[in-house]
């Protein structure tokens, strides 16, 4: 099971994802509401995996991915996006994200994606 940082500017999305992750046996070690906070928290906590929203205030998810990977090139980051953001999803992969989850979250897809990334 993984120690996970959940990043999303919407508290209800963080809560929804946190419940799915905890039900799957993972530990949500921290949460962040924007990319800037995510980079700071990652450096302090060094979680096994990060779930990262794309569209957020302060610093978007793509910039946060780049910030985290410049600090830790082995970081495992899964982007979270609404369906209509295909271009941003592609930018996420280019920035270094390992996979993505589409909102609204589906429990089976979340657990399958996290397991795949943690075992890679």
JOWOVEN-V368539 format. One record per helix or strand. SS is the DSSP state (H for helix, E for strand). FROM is the first residue (numbers start at 1). TO is the last residue. If there is no record, write none. Layout:
((SS	FROM	TO) (SS	FROM	TO))
//
This chain:
((E	3	7) (H	11	23) (E	27	32) (H	35	45) (E	49	53) (H	61	71) (E	77	82) (H	86	95) (E	99	103) (H	107	118))
//
